[in-house]
Amino acid sequence: MAKYDFSSLFDQYPIIIEQMPGIFTSHEFILKLAQQNQARYVEALYAYRFNDDGEPLAPFMIVHGVLAKELRSFSELVEIVRKDASSKDIFGNSSKCALWKKVN
């Protein structure tokens, strides 16, 4: 069973996608989603702070992975351009993530 019910964040995807430029990265999408849904985003991070044995987890990596993967479920709104685009993560670190294009 998941530690957090992401449905309230997933429900916001069409709204956030509409606000995005024609081409955007998963990182850009997650940042906008987090900015506009701060309480829910923080709740998701908080839920993944420890595993079931009490060991610390990497909540940003886990939550961002879930959020980025869910974009695939909105194929009527976006399509993936590439999976390894250079981008800066939410902390400003250079990384790779998916590049998306809005479907017209």
HUCOR-V207617 format. One record per backbone hydrogen bond with DSSP energy under -1.0 kcal/mol. NH is the residue of the N-H (numbers start at 1). CO is the residue of the C=O. E is the energy in kcal/mol with one decimal. If there is no record, write none. Layout:
NH;CO;E
NH;CO;E
//
This chain:
9;6;-1.2
10;6;-2.8
11;7;-2.3
12;9;-1.5
13;10;-1.6
16;12;-2.4
17;13;-3.3
18;14;-2.0
19;15;-1.0
20;17;-1.0
24;100;-2.2
26;98;-2.0
29;25;-2.2
30;26;-2.8
31;27;-2.3
32;28;-2.0
33;29;-2.7
34;30;-2.9
35;31;-2.6
36;32;-2.0
41;37;-2.5
42;38;-2.7
43;39;-2.2
44;40;-2.1
45;41;-2.2
46;42;-2.8
47;43;-2.0
49;46;-1.4
51;55;-2.7
54;51;-2.0
57;49;-2.2
62;58;-2.2
63;59;-2.7
64;60;-2.5
65;61;-1.8
66;62;-2.0
67;63;-2.7
68;64;-2.7
69;65;-2.2
70;66;-1.7
71;68;-1.0
72;69;-1.4
73;70;-1.8
74;71;-1.8
77;74;-2.3
78;74;-2.5
79;101;-2.5
81;99;-3.6
82;99;-1.3
85;97;-2.3
87;95;-2.6
89;93;-2.7
92;89;-2.3
95;87;-3.0
97;85;-2.1
99;82;-2.9
100;24;-3.7
101;79;-2.6
102;22;-2.6
103;77;-3.0
//
